[in-house]
Amino acid sequence: MRMFMLLVLMLSMSTAFAEESKMPPDAQKVIDKYEKTVAEAKKMYDTAVAKARDQALKDLKPIQIAETKKGNLDGAMLVKSKVDELTAEIPKPAAEGDLAKPLPPNTDPRVTLLLGKWKVGVVGGPFLANREFRENGVIAKSDNSTGKYLIEKDKVIVTWPYGVIDTFRLPPKNGVMEGSSTNGLQMRLEKIEEK
């Protein structure tokens, strides 16, 4: 399982290098095929993890009840804390269309902190590509492909059409935001141009 995650991580990082310039059509087809394969692999991984988690929850709940009936409250509480931990990992469904709706301009004053161009990279690694936050809730890559973003509490949530979700902490510190991606990457953005 670790080897699979490492492979997905390495493959995800390699796509960022291709974004810096316009890709020739033949190369873009190869990249599109690669991204589709990675997305399918991630979906299979997520399905396997969800199945294992569901089975663990199903198996742990009766143990928790049995330990409570035996009077082993400490043991029951330890099992309950693990059940709670596993339950917290279950993704909460978004209200229909929530993540697909563009962020209306000026609905949150922090939008002005985002607008403009940013360099994106892996925490501790080089910057690999650029992103541009636009007023209409759209974020664009350097190849002009786009995703959507919204601000929720102290986070910026970016959704990409291929199923990856990036989450960054607000507010930026010294022009830098750090966060993570559902593909397992720890990421950072650094502001390079104001809008």
Secondary structure, 3 states (H helix, E strand, C coil): CHHHHHHHHHHHHHHHHHHHCCCCHHHHHHHHHHHHHHHHHHHHHHHHHHHHHHHHHHHHHHHHHHHHHHCCHHHHHHHHHHHHHHHHCCCCCCCCCCCCCCCCCCCCCCHHHHCEEEEEEECCCCEEEEEEECCCCEEEECCCCEEEEEEECCEEEEECCCCCEEEEECCCECCEEEEEECCCCEEEEEEEEEC
